Amino acid sequence: MLLTVDIGNSHTVIGIFKNDLLVADWRIKTDRKTTSDEISAALYGLLGMKEITFSEIDGFIVACVVPQVLSSWLSFAANIVDHPVQVDNITDTGIKIVTDNPSEVGADRVVNAVAAFAKYASPLIIVDFGTAITFDCVSGRGEYLGGAIAPGLGISLDALGQQTAKLPRVDISSPPKKAIGTNTIEAIKSGILLGYGGMVDGLIEKIRQEFSPEMPKIIATGGMAPLIAKYSDSIEAIEPQLTLEGLVLLYKRYNGHG
Protein backbone atom coordinates (compact mmCIF):
# COMPACT_ATOMS: atom_id res chain seq x y z
CA MET A 1 0.00 0.00 0.00
CA LEU A 2 1.07 3.56 -0.70
CA LEU A 3 0.79 6.27 1.96
CA THR A 4 0.31 9.70 0.38
CA VAL A 5 0.47 12.92 2.41
CA ASP A 6 -0.38 16.47 1.35
CA ILE A 7 0.67 18.91 4.08
CA GLY A 8 -1.07 22.27 3.77
CA ASN A 9 -1.00 25.34 5.97
CA SER A 10 -4.22 24.50 7.80
CA HIS A 11 -4.84 20.82 7.12
CA THR A 12 -2.93 17.69 6.20
CA VAL A 13 -4.67 15.26 3.86
CA ILE A 14 -3.63 11.62 4.12
CA GLY A 15 -4.54 8.88 1.68
CA ILE A 16 -3.92 5.13 1.49
CA PHE A 17 -3.85 3.64 -2.00
CA LYS A 18 -3.93 -0.04 -2.89
CA ASN A 19 -3.38 -0.85 -6.58
CA ASP A 20 -4.08 2.82 -7.47
CA LEU A 21 -7.40 2.71 -5.61
CA LEU A 22 -7.96 5.09 -2.70
CA VAL A 23 -9.04 2.81 0.17
CA ALA A 24 -8.87 5.32 3.06
CA ASP A 25 -8.35 9.03 3.54
CA TRP A 26 -8.33 11.54 6.37
CA ARG A 27 -8.05 15.30 6.83
CA ILE A 28 -6.31 16.38 10.04
CA LYS A 29 -5.13 19.72 11.40
CA THR A 30 -1.57 20.66 10.49
CA ASP A 31 0.45 21.06 13.68
CA ARG A 32 3.76 22.86 13.14
CA LYS A 33 5.14 21.50 16.41
CA THR A 34 4.28 17.85 15.83
CA THR A 35 6.98 15.21 16.31
CA SER A 36 7.57 11.99 14.40
CA ASP A 37 6.36 10.02 17.44
CA GLU A 38 3.13 11.99 17.56
CA ILE A 39 2.59 11.38 13.85
CA SER A 40 3.22 7.68 14.36
CA ALA A 41 0.70 7.51 17.20
CA ALA A 42 -1.94 9.41 15.22
CA LEU A 43 -1.47 7.29 12.11
CA TYR A 44 -1.51 4.09 14.14
CA GLY A 45 -4.97 4.98 15.39
CA LEU A 46 -6.30 6.13 12.01
CA LEU A 47 -5.01 3.07 10.19
CA GLY A 48 -6.33 0.81 12.93
CA MET A 49 -9.87 2.06 12.32
CA LYS A 50 -9.51 0.75 8.75
CA GLU A 51 -7.81 -2.46 9.90
CA ILE A 52 -4.56 -1.45 8.19
CA THR A 53 -1.15 -1.94 9.84
CA PHE A 54 2.16 -0.17 9.27
CA SER A 55 3.60 -3.43 7.92
CA GLU A 56 1.23 -3.19 4.94
CA ILE A 57 2.62 0.21 3.92
CA ASP A 58 5.43 -0.24 1.40
CA GLY A 59 5.56 3.24 -0.15
CA PHE A 60 5.41 6.85 1.05
CA ILE A 61 5.27 10.18 -0.78
CA VAL A 62 4.71 13.66 0.62
CA ALA A 63 4.11 17.17 -0.73
CA CYS A 64 4.50 19.92 1.84
CA VAL A 65 4.20 23.72 1.98
CA VAL A 66 5.03 23.91 5.71
CA PRO A 67 8.78 23.33 6.12
CA GLN A 68 8.56 23.11 9.93
CA VAL A 69 6.51 19.92 9.65
CA LEU A 70 8.28 18.14 6.83
CA SER A 71 11.24 16.76 8.78
CA SER A 72 8.94 15.09 11.32
CA TRP A 73 6.94 13.38 8.58
CA LEU A 74 10.08 12.20 6.77
CA SER A 75 11.50 10.89 10.04
CA PHE A 76 8.28 8.99 10.68
CA ALA A 77 8.25 7.61 7.12
CA ALA A 78 11.87 6.42 7.38
CA ASN A 79 10.75 4.03 10.12
CA ILE A 80 8.14 2.28 7.99
CA VAL A 81 9.47 2.33 4.37
CA ASP A 82 12.89 2.09 2.76
CA HIS A 83 12.75 5.11 0.47
CA PRO A 84 10.36 7.93 1.43
CA VAL A 85 9.73 10.29 -1.50
CA GLN A 86 9.43 14.06 -1.13
CA VAL A 87 8.05 16.27 -3.90
CA ASP A 88 9.97 19.53 -4.15
CA ASN A 89 11.14 22.03 -6.77
CA ILE A 90 13.77 19.66 -8.18
CA THR A 91 11.46 16.65 -8.53
CA ASP A 92 11.06 15.34 -12.07
CA THR A 93 7.29 15.69 -12.42
CA GLY A 94 7.00 15.67 -16.19
CA ILE A 95 5.46 19.15 -16.01
CA LYS A 96 7.60 22.01 -17.28
CA ILE A 97 7.34 25.05 -15.02
CA VAL A 98 7.67 28.23 -17.10
CA THR A 99 7.19 30.82 -14.35
CA ASP A 100 9.78 33.50 -13.55
CA ASN A 101 11.01 31.59 -10.47
CA PRO A 102 10.05 27.89 -10.62
CA SER A 103 11.41 27.31 -7.10
CA GLU A 104 8.65 29.56 -5.71
CA VAL A 105 5.84 27.31 -6.94
CA GLY A 106 4.36 25.26 -4.10
CA ALA A 107 4.69 21.50 -4.36
CA ASP A 108 0.94 21.04 -4.02
CA ARG A 109 0.30 23.29 -7.02
CA VAL A 110 2.64 21.26 -9.21
CA VAL A 111 1.14 17.98 -7.98
CA ASN A 112 -2.35 19.26 -8.85
CA ALA A 113 -1.14 20.19 -12.32
CA VAL A 114 0.33 16.70 -12.81
CA ALA A 115 -2.90 14.97 -11.78
CA ALA A 116 -5.23 17.26 -13.70
CA PHE A 117 -3.25 17.16 -16.95
CA ALA A 118 -2.96 13.37 -16.74
CA LYS A 119 -6.73 13.13 -16.33
CA TYR A 120 -7.91 15.74 -18.85
CA ALA A 121 -4.97 16.20 -21.29
CA SER A 122 -6.17 19.73 -22.07
CA PRO A 123 -5.53 23.35 -21.10
CA LEU A 124 -6.62 23.82 -17.50
CA ILE A 125 -7.39 26.30 -14.78
CA ILE A 126 -7.26 24.48 -11.45
CA VAL A 127 -8.90 26.33 -8.55
CA ASP A 128 -7.73 24.97 -5.21
CA PHE A 129 -9.85 26.11 -2.26
CA GLY A 130 -7.55 25.83 0.74
CA THR A 131 -6.12 28.27 3.27
CA ALA A 132 -5.45 30.35 0.18
CA ILE A 133 -7.39 30.05 -3.07
CA THR A 134 -4.95 29.31 -5.86
CA PHE A 135 -5.62 29.44 -9.58
CA ASP A 136 -3.13 27.22 -11.41
CA CYS A 137 -2.86 27.38 -15.18
CA VAL A 138 -1.65 24.55 -17.40
CA SER A 139 -1.22 24.90 -21.16
CA GLY A 140 -2.35 22.38 -23.73
CA ARG A 141 1.30 21.28 -23.95
CA GLY A 142 1.38 20.42 -20.28
CA GLU A 143 3.33 23.49 -19.13
CA TYR A 144 2.71 25.06 -15.75
CA LEU A 145 2.19 28.71 -16.65
CA GLY A 146 1.57 30.31 -13.26
CA GLY A 147 -1.67 31.62 -11.85
CA ALA A 148 -3.17 33.72 -9.09
CA ILE A 149 -3.45 33.57 -5.29
CA ALA A 150 -6.26 35.01 -3.15
CA PRO A 151 -7.06 34.76 0.57
CA GLY A 152 -9.18 31.73 1.41
CA LEU A 153 -12.65 31.80 2.90
CA GLY A 154 -11.40 30.89 6.36
CA ILE A 155 -8.87 33.73 6.37
CA SER A 156 -11.56 36.23 5.42
CA LEU A 157 -14.00 34.96 8.04
CA ASP A 158 -11.28 35.07 10.70
CA ALA A 159 -10.36 38.61 9.71
CA LEU A 160 -13.97 39.77 10.00
CA GLY A 161 -14.30 38.24 13.44
CA GLN A 162 -10.94 39.38 14.78
CA GLN A 163 -10.52 42.78 13.20
CA THR A 164 -14.01 44.17 13.72
CA ALA A 165 -15.72 44.99 16.99
CA LYS A 166 -19.23 43.74 16.29
CA LEU A 167 -19.12 41.19 13.45
CA PRO A 168 -19.45 37.55 14.57
CA ARG A 169 -17.77 34.41 13.22
CA VAL A 170 -20.46 32.95 10.95
CA ASP A 171 -21.21 29.37 9.90
CA ILE A 172 -21.32 29.45 6.09
CA SER A 173 -22.39 25.85 5.56
CA SER A 174 -25.89 27.05 4.61
CA PRO A 175 -26.51 29.58 1.81
CA PRO A 176 -27.73 33.15 2.23
CA LYS A 177 -31.44 33.64 1.59
CA LYS A 178 -30.68 36.41 -0.91
CA ALA A 179 -27.91 38.77 -1.93
CA ILE A 180 -29.29 41.64 0.15
CA GLY A 181 -28.82 40.42 3.70
CA THR A 182 -31.40 41.81 6.13
CA ASN A 183 -29.34 40.90 9.20
CA THR A 184 -25.63 40.65 9.99
CA ILE A 185 -25.34 36.88 9.59
CA GLU A 186 -27.14 36.87 6.22
CA ALA A 187 -25.07 39.84 5.06
CA ILE A 188 -21.80 38.03 5.88
CA LYS A 189 -23.00 34.84 4.18
CA SER A 190 -23.84 36.85 1.08
CA GLY A 191 -20.51 38.65 1.09
CA ILE A 192 -18.47 35.49 1.58
CA LEU A 193 -20.34 32.91 -0.49
CA LEU A 194 -21.80 35.02 -3.30
CA GLY A 195 -18.83 37.38 -3.17
CA TYR A 196 -16.23 34.64 -3.49
CA GLY A 197 -18.25 32.93 -6.23
CA GLY A 198 -18.23 36.20 -8.15
CA MET A 199 -14.51 36.70 -7.51
CA VAL A 200 -13.75 33.21 -8.82
CA ASP A 201 -15.83 33.76 -11.96
CA GLY A 202 -14.38 37.20 -12.60
CA LEU A 203 -10.77 36.08 -12.20
CA ILE A 204 -11.33 32.98 -14.31
CA GLU A 205 -12.71 35.15 -17.10
CA LYS A 206 -9.63 37.38 -17.00
CA ILE A 207 -7.34 34.34 -17.03
CA ARG A 208 -9.29 32.73 -19.87
CA GLN A 209 -8.59 35.76 -22.04
CA GLU A 210 -4.86 35.15 -21.65
CA PHE A 211 -5.27 31.52 -22.73
CA SER A 212 -6.80 32.54 -26.07
CA PRO A 213 -7.15 30.81 -28.49
CA GLU A 214 -7.02 27.83 -26.12
CA MET A 215 -10.16 27.14 -24.09
CA PRO A 216 -9.14 25.80 -20.68
CA LYS A 217 -11.26 23.40 -18.67
CA ILE A 218 -12.04 24.72 -15.20
CA ILE A 219 -11.78 22.27 -12.31
CA ALA A 220 -11.88 22.77 -8.55
CA THR A 221 -10.25 20.93 -5.66
CA GLY A 222 -9.47 21.50 -1.99
CA GLY A 223 -11.43 21.18 1.22
CA MET A 224 -13.76 24.12 0.55
CA ALA A 225 -14.40 23.29 -3.12
CA PRO A 226 -17.76 21.51 -2.65
CA LEU A 227 -19.02 24.47 -0.61
CA ILE A 228 -18.03 27.39 -2.84
CA ALA A 229 -18.19 25.78 -6.29
CA LYS A 230 -21.99 25.92 -6.25
CA TYR A 231 -21.75 29.72 -6.25
CA SER A 232 -19.53 29.79 -9.35
CA ASP A 233 -20.83 29.49 -12.91
CA SER A 234 -17.37 28.75 -14.30
CA ILE A 235 -16.32 25.58 -12.47
CA GLU A 236 -16.99 22.51 -14.60
CA ALA A 237 -15.87 19.69 -12.30
CA ILE A 238 -14.82 19.05 -8.71
CA GLU A 239 -11.89 16.71 -8.09
CA PRO A 240 -11.77 16.32 -4.30
CA GLN A 241 -8.72 14.01 -4.20
CA LEU A 242 -6.70 15.64 -6.99
CA THR A 243 -3.52 16.18 -4.95
CA LEU A 244 -3.46 12.64 -3.59
CA GLU A 245 -4.00 11.26 -7.10
CA GLY A 246 -1.11 13.39 -8.34
CA LEU A 247 1.12 12.00 -5.59
CA VAL A 248 0.34 8.46 -6.74
CA LEU A 249 1.35 9.37 -10.30
CA LEU A 250 4.59 10.95 -9.11
CA TYR A 251 5.44 7.99 -6.90
CA LYS A 252 5.02 5.69 -9.89
CA ARG A 253 7.18 8.03 -11.99
CA TYR A 254 9.85 8.04 -9.28
CA ASN A 255 9.93 4.26 -9.40
CA GLY A 256 10.12 4.15 -13.19
CA HIS A 257 6.50 3.31 -13.88
CA GLY A 258 5.28 6.66 -15.18
N, C-alpha and C positions, 0 to 999 in steps of 0.2 A: 504494500500500500504506500501511497505517496502522501506526505503531509505538506500541504501548501499553506503559507502564512503571508498575509498582506497587512503590514503594520502601518496604520494611518495615525494622524495626529490625535483623533478622538477615540477611534475604535480599531481593534485588530480583528480581522476576519480570518478564520481558520477553516480549512477544508481537508477532508480525507477522500482521496480518489483510489478506486480499485478498478483496474483495467479501463482507465479514462472515464469512469462513471463516478460522479460525486455521491458518496454514500453517507456522509455526515458533514455538517458545517455548523459553525458557531460564530457569534459576534460578541466580543468581550471588550471591556474598557481598556484602552492603552494606558499602562502605568509606567511612567518614565523611570521609576525607582525599582522596578521589579528585578528580581534576581533569577538566575537559572534554576535554582531550587524551587522558587515559587512558581515558575512556569511549569516545571516538571510536575509539581503537585496539582496545579490547576488542570493540566492536560490529562493527568492520570485519572482524575475524576470525570472529566468530560468524555474521554474515550471509554471509561468504564460503563457509562450510561448507554453506550452503543455496543457494549460487549467487544470492544477492540482493545488489544494490549500493545504496549510499546514494541514487543517482539515482532509484531506484524508489520511495523513501519520499516520499510527498507529504502525510502527516499525522502528527502527534505529540500524544499526550496522556499526562499523568503524574498519579498520585496519590502523595503522599509523606507519611510520618509522621516523617521525619528531616530537619529543616530544614537541617542542615549540608551535606547532599548535593544539595538541590534546585537551588541556583543553578548547580552544575556541569552537571547534566542539562539545565537550561533553556538554558545557554550552548551546550552541544553541539547541542541541538535547533535553536537559532536558525541554525546553520550549514547545516542540511539541509532545513528547511521554512520557509515564510513566517510562519506563525502557530502556534507551539507553544501547546498548551492545558494549563493547570494546573487541577486540581480542588482547590478549597479551600472554606472555610466560607461564601463568598459566591456560589459557583457555583449557577446555576439547574439543579437536578437533577430537578425535578419531584416530589421527595419532601419533604414538610413535616416538619421536625424539631421535635418538641414537647417536647424535654428542657428542663431548667432553663437550661442555657447551651449553645445550639446550637454556638457557636464551639469548644467543647471536643471535639466529636465528631470522631474521626479521619476523614480523607478516605476511607480504605479501607473503613471501616464504612458510610459513606453509599453508596459505589460498590457494595458488596455488596448493600445494600438495594435500590438501583435495579435491579440485574441480577436479583435473586431475585424481586422483585415483578413485573417485566416477564415473567418466565418462568412464575410460578405464579399471579399475581393472587389471592392469598389471604393470610390472616394467616400470619406466619412467625416462626420463631426460627432465626436463622442462627448456627451455631457455627463460628467461624473459629479453626483450630488453627495459630497462629503462635508468635512469641516469647511473646506472651500468648495466652490463650484468651479470645476475646470472644464474648458471647452478645448478638446484636442482634435487637431485636424490632420487627416491622413489623405495623401493624394492617391489617384488611381494607380500610380506606380508603386504604392506602398511606402512612400516617404512620410516621415513625421515632420509636418510643416511648422508646428507651433500651435498657438491658440490664445485663450484668454482665461483669466482667473478673476473670480468675484467672491466676496464673502458668502459663506454658507448660511442657510436658514437659521441654524442654531446660534451662530455668531451674532446675527442681527437681532434675534430674540433676546439673547443675553444682554446685548448693548442697550436695548430698549428698557429692560428691567433694571439694569445696573446704573445707567447713565441718566435716567429720568427719575423725578421724584414721585410721580403718581401713576406711572404705567406699569401694569402687572406683567408677570411672566405668563404667557397664554398657551394653552393646549391647542395646537393647530391640526389635530388629527381629524377634526370635523370641519367642513367647509363653511365659509361665511354665507349668510342668507342672501346677501346682495352686495354689490360693490360699495354702496353708500351705507357704511355702518352707522347704526343709530344708538350704539353704546360703545364703550371703549374696547371691549373684547371683540365685538364684531368688526370694529374699525381696524384693529390690529390684524385679525385674520384676513381681512380684505387686503390690507397693505402687504402682508407677507405672502399669502398664497396667490392672490390675483396679481400682485405686484411682481413677484418673482417669476410667475408664468409669463407675464408681459416682457420682463427683462430677458428671459431666455429666448423668447420668440424674436424680440428685436435684435439681440446680438447675433442670433443664428442667421437672420436675414442679412445683416451686415457682412458676416463671414461668408455666406453663400455667394455674395457678389464678388468676392475675391477668389472664389473657386472657378468662376465662369471661364470657359464654357462647361466645365464639369458640373454635375449635379450630385452633391454628396448626399448619402443616406444619413439620417439623424437618429442616433441611438442614445439611450440613457442608461446609466448604471449608478451604483452607490446606494447607501442605506436609505437616503431620502427620495430616491428616484420614484418609487411607486406613489409617494404622496404628492409630489409636485408635478409629475409628468401629466397628470390629468388636467392641469391648468395651462398646459402648453399645447398649441395647435401644430407645432413643428415636429415634435418627437414622434418617430415612427415605430420604435420598438424599445422595449425595456429588457436589458440583459443583466439580471441581478447578480450573477456570478461571473461576470466578465473577467475580473482580475484573476480570480482563482483559475479559470479556464486558460488564461494566458500563461500563468505560472506552469501549468501542466505542459503546455506546448514548449515552453522554454526549457523545462527539465528534460523533455525528450530530445530537444535540440542539443543540449549540453552533453547528453549521452549518445549522440550520434544517430538519433532516430527521427530527426526533424529537418 
